[in-house]
Each structure stands twice: as C-alpha cells, then as structure tokens.
Amino acid sequence: MTITKPRILFLYDFYTSFVKKDIDSLSKNFDVDVYHFKFKRKTGVLKAYFFQFFYLLLTGNKYDLYITQFAGHVSLFPSVFSKFFKTKSLILVAGTDAASLPDIKYGNKQRFFQKIATSMSFRFCDFISPCHESLVEQEYTYDEMGAPKQGYHVFYKSSRNKHHLSIPYGFNGDFFKRNHDVERKKMSFLTIGNLSVKTLFLRKGYDLIIELGRRVPNLSITLVGAPKNYLLPNLPENIKLLPYLNHEELINVFSEHQFYFQLSLMEGFPNALCEAMLCECIPIGSNVSGIPEIINNTGFILKKRKIEDLQKIIDSIPNDSFALESLGQKSRQRILDNYSLTTREHLLSKLIHELISYQKT
C-alpha cells in the first residue's frame, strides 16, 4: 500500500542557506514543491505578484500547506489563498519581518507596501514560527535606534491573535568543524556579511569593528563579503577584506581565526555565528535577539553599542592559550548540544503534521 505524503508548497524570495536546509529536511518527510518569488527592482514586485497569483490560482488547491520564508510580499497571496482553498499557511519569521530600525531604514515596517503586505500576511495566515522567541517581542536596549522594543507583535497588531512556536535553526556539526591542519592566529577576529550594502554595513556592526581595528592595531581582523574591486577608504592596515566564500572555504577561514564577531543591530538567529562556533571560534556578540542565548557562557556579550565597551571586552580577553582553546571547544559543544539539524527537522515536521491534521478534522 502506497502512503501519500502531505504536499507542501515552500515559497521564498531570497535563497539563503537556511532556506536550502529547510527545503532539504522537509523533503525527507513531505512532497515539497518550491516557488521563488523572484524580483530585481521595486517595479519587479508587481510582476512577481502577477506570476505568483496565477500559480496559486491554477495549482494552489493541490497543497496541504503553504510555508513562506519571511512575512511580506512573498507571503501575502499564500496567506489569502489558504483561506480560499481551505488549507493551512505557515510563516517562518527570521528578522526583517520582526524589526524596525528607522535610522538605517531596516525592517519591513520601513517600506510602505512591504509593511502592508506583512500586516495582511499575519492577519490571514494560520500559524507563525519565528527562529527565536525574541522575534515575537523583546525589550531592546543595545542601541537607541531600536529602543524600546522590537518584534512582530510590537509592529503588527494583526499578528497578536496568532499562535506561534519558536523553532531555532539547526546546524551540521559533522560538516562545520575546525580544520586543525590550518594554523590559528592568536588574537585574530572574523566576521561575515555583505559589505556593499550600506544598511547591512551598519546593521552588522562593521563600523564598530573597523574603529576597533583603528584603535587596537595589534589585532588581526578579517571581513568576509567584499564584492570584486570593493574598497573601503582609510581602512586600517590590520584589517583584511575577503570576497564571498563557499562553505568549504569558510571552514578554513573559521579555522584560521580565534574569535568571531556578531555585533548586529538586529538579527534573528545568525547562521554564520553558529557555524563559526562549530569551528571553535570564540564568539563576541551584541545583546540582540537570539545572540546572547546562542553564545551563553561560551564567549562575550556587548551590552551596548559603544566602541569603548567593545574595547573593554578585547582588553579582558585572558592571555592564556589553554583557557581560550577550551572556550573554543565549549563554543562548538554549545551548538552541538542545542541547535542540531535533526532537532529543527523534528520540531518543524511535527508542527506541520499537527497543522495539516487539524485542517482535516
């Protein structure tokens, strides 16, 4: 007897590592189709809406569940069509859909039509799964531009009557592990992101890191994510720029560095931080969203976005190779124990089965 797997339509706008991991893991237990809400410019959003509308109109009734990565343009029609076809819709919240930083124009709330699409998506969807509980609502004290609170409950009243379940991302400790054939430099620091995007440059804390390098010239700092021919004026000599790297290359770069910076103004559940920790980098992170929970007692937390406080953390690092080696190993164990791929796969699959079963009763 053939057992029919539930059919899922997984929709996304940007193809990230966590999107790929979710699609791969869900495909083990469900019949998954993937839809890319693809657009390049602001005017391209209308075109993307047009194609998505007719795709859902013609094929949407064959699915048991719609899953969208992020709330916003990509999730509006799936949430509405789920009511029309009497199916279920699940939104995976990960950051920009739960944030508002007006000074750098970050967050769906900063774009008029994206804000409306996000609010309506929350209104019509059936369930929400943020990658960390803080994205629902959190007290924000790291920097004035995000105070006093962040979270989708804060910015979208339509979300407040929706049930949710926080499911953290999972990571492959067998793949991400330190390459001991690579020499690790003492007092070496690394961070990863997109240096060409102005809002991302500030949101990821690159300005703080560069100023730290300027003030403490004996540090060795690497910034990964520089486009070809990218230049930063007046960059201190102790700061090196690297281009985008694949995962195999990243493991070697993680293995070369003793510390990893995650000094974000806003994050959901930063993947690069967890991958660096799996490679035994000691984390230094901002007091934002899931970062303090991820780091726990395996590294350092910057409570306020102040260069003086960051410098104090650097000054407090012990000159003890054995202690730092142990802390790096502890960082890896923290991720292995709490954020495995199998845990997310189990929790997400269980939630999906419950939503589908509820629909059929």
N, C-alpha and C positions, 0 to 999 in steps of 0.2 A: 504493500500500500504506500503510495507516494504522499508524503506530508508536504503541504504547500506552505512555504514560508510567507510571513506577512510582507507586504510590499510597501516600501518606503521611498519617498522622493526627498532627496537631500539637496537643498538649494544653498548656494553660496555666491558671494560677489568677488571675494579675493581668495585665491588658492594659497593657503598657508600650510605649514607643517601640521598644525593641529586639525585642520580640515581633512587633510590626507589621512591622518591617523584615525580619525573618527569614521571616515568612509571605509577604510580598510577593515577596521574592527567590526563595524556593523554588518559588513558584507559576509561575515562568517555566519551570522545568525538570521539575516534577513535578505530579502530580494531588494537590492538597493539600486535605484536609478539616480543619476546625478544631473543637476541642472545648474549651469553657470549663468548668473545674472550679470551679463558682461556689458560694460560700458567704459568709454575712454574719457569723454568730456561731460560737462554738465548737461549739454543738449542731448548727449547719448543716452541719458537716463530714460527719456521718453520712448526711445526706440527699444531699449531693454524692457521697459514696461509692456510695450506692444507685443513683443515676441513672447514674453512670459505669460501674458493674459491668454493668448491663443493656445499656447502649450497646455496651460492648465484647463482651459475650456474643452480642449479636444481629448486630453489624456488624464486629467486630474481625478476623475471618478474611479480609476483603477487602483488607487493607492489607499492603504490603510492609515497612513500617517504622513504628514509633511514635516520635515525638520529643516529649519533655516538657521544658518550660522550668522549670528548678529540680527538684531532688530533694526528695521529701517526700510529702505526701498525694496530690498530683496525679500522681505518678509510680509509686505503689505498684502499682495494678492493671494499668497498661500494662506494667510490667516483668514481672509474673507472667503476664499473658495472652500476652505474647510467647513464653513457653515453651510454653504450652498450644496456641497456634496455629502454633508453629514459625516465627515471624517474627523480626524484629530490633527491639531497643529501644535508643534513644539518649537519654541525659540531658544537657541543656545546663546546666552548673553556672555560677552567676553571683554567689554571695556568701553569702547566709544559710545555704545548704546546705553551706558550707565554713568556717563561722565559729562561734565560741563566745565571747561576752563576758558572763560571768555577772553582772557588776555592773549592767549595763543590760538583762539578760535578752534579749540579741540572739543569734540563731542557732537553727537547728532543734534543736540539742542541748539548748536550754534548755526545750523543751516535750516532755513525756514521749512522747506519742503521735506527735508530729511526728518526734522522734528515732528512734523505732522504724520509722516509715514510710520515713524517709530511709535508714536502715541496710538495711532489706529491699529497697528500690529498688535500691541499689547492688549488693546480693547477686544479684538476679535480672536486672538489665539486662545488655546486651551490650557497651555502649561508653559512654564518658563524654567530653564535650567541654567543658572549662572555658573561660571567656572570657579567662583568663590563667593561665599556668603556676603562679603563686604560689598559686592556689586549691587546687592539689594538696597542697602542703606548703610552708610558709615559716617562717623564723625571724622572730619578732615582737618588736621592740624599741621600738616607738613609745610604748606605754603599758603599765603593769604589768598592767592588767586583761586584756590579750590575750596576755601572755607565758606560756610561752616560744615556743610555736608555734601556727600556725593552718593550716587546710587540711583537706580531707575525708579525706585519708589519716590525719591525726592523730586525728580524732574517730570515724571509721567504718572499722574493720578490714575490713569486708566489701568495701570499695572497692579494697583494695590489690592484688588479683589481676586487676583490670580494666584493659584497655588504654585509653589516653586520647590525645586530640590537642587541644592548646590552639589555639583559633581566636579571635583578638580581634574585637571588634565593628568594624563599618565605618560610615563617615560620608560624607554627601553634601556635598562641598565646593562644588558649584555652588549649592546651596541655602543652606548656612550660610556666609555671608561678610559681612564688615563693610560696614555702610551708611555710606559716607563723607559722606552728607548730614546725618548725626546728629553733633552735637558731642561729642567725647570729653573728659570731665572729667579733669583731672590728679589723680593720687593718689586715684582712685576705685576702689572694690573691690566685688565682687559675689559672691554665692553663691546656690544654688537648692536647695530641698528642701521638706519638709513640716514647717512649724513647729509644727503642732498635736500631733504625735506625740512624746511625751516621750523615748522611746528614740532616735528619729531626731534629735531636737534635740541630744542629746549625741553620738550617733554621727557626725553631720555636722560637729561642732565649732562649733556656733553659740555655745556658751558662751564659747569662746576668742575668737571674732570679736567678740562683744559686749563682752567685757572689754578687748579691744584698742581698740575704739572709745571706751571709757571712759577709757583711759589716753592715747590719742593723739587728742585732739578735732579736730585739723585734717584727719583723714581723712574721706572721704565713703564710707559703706558702705551697700549695699543688700542686703536679704534678701528673696528671692522665694519665695513659697509660704505666705503668711499667709491663713488662711480669713477669711471675712467676719466683721467685728466682733472679730477677734482682737487681743488686747492683750498686750504684754509689760511688766510693771512695771519702773519705773526704767530705761527704755530711753534710752540717751544720745541727745542731740539730733542727732548726726551720723550716726545710723543710721535708714534709711528702710525701711519694710515695704511690699512689693507683693504682690498676690494671685497666684494661679496665672495663667500667661500661655500663650497658644498660641505656636507656633513662630515665626510672623511677628512677634509682639510681642517674643518673646525676642531675636530678631536685633537689634532696635532697642535693647533694654536692654543686650545684649552690647556693641553698638557705642558706647554711652554710657560704658562703664566700661573703665578701663585694665588692671585686674587681676581675676583670678578666683580665689577661694578654694575649695580642695577639701581640707579639713582633717579628713577622715573617720577615725574609729577603725578602720573596716573597709569595704572596697569590693572589688568585683571589677574592673570596667573602667568607670569612671564616664562615662556618656554626656554629661552636661552639661559636664564638663570639656573633653572633646574638641570639643564644639560651640562652647564659648566660645573655645577656641584657634583654631578655624577662623575665628572673627570677630576674631582678632588680639588677644584678651585675653592678658595675660602671666599664666601660671599660678603659683600658690603652693599646693603640695600637701603632704600628710603622707607620711611614709615607710612607706606601707602598700600591699601587693599590687601592682597594676599602675600605680599613680600615678607612682612615680619613673621607670618606663620610658616612660610616656606623655610626661611632661614633659621628660625627658632634660636637655639643656643649654639649654632654652628658657625656664626660669623658676627657681623657688626651691623647695627641699625642706625641710620642717620635720622634723628628725630625731627630736625628742622632743616629746611633747605638753606643752609648757611655754609659758606666756604670755610669759616672759622671752625665750625663744628666738624666738618669733614676732615680738616687738617688735624684736629684733636684725635679723631679716630686713627688716622695714619700714625700719629705720634705714639698712640697707645699700643700699637702692634708689638708684641714681645719679640725680642731678639733671641729667639730660641727655636732652632730648626726642628727639633723633635716635637715641640708643642705645636708648631704650625703644621707639620706633617700629619700629626694626629688630628688636628682640627679639619684638615682637608679630607681625611678618611671619614671623619664624623659627618661632614657635609654630604659625602656620597651616600652614607648609610641612611641619612635623613630622607633622601629621595627614594631610595630603595624600599624603605620601611613604610612610607606613607603615600607615594604617588606612582604606583606601578601602572603599566598599560592594562594589565588584567583587571585591576580594581575599577578603572573607569569603564572598561568594556562591560564588566558585570553589572555595575550600577546603572549605566545608560541602557543596556539591554533590558534589565529588569523594569526600569521606568517605562520603556517603550511597550513592553508586553502588558503592563498594567493599564496604560492609556488605551491601547487597542482593545484589550479585554473589556474595559469599561464602556468603550464605544459600542461593543456588540451586545452588551447586556440590556 
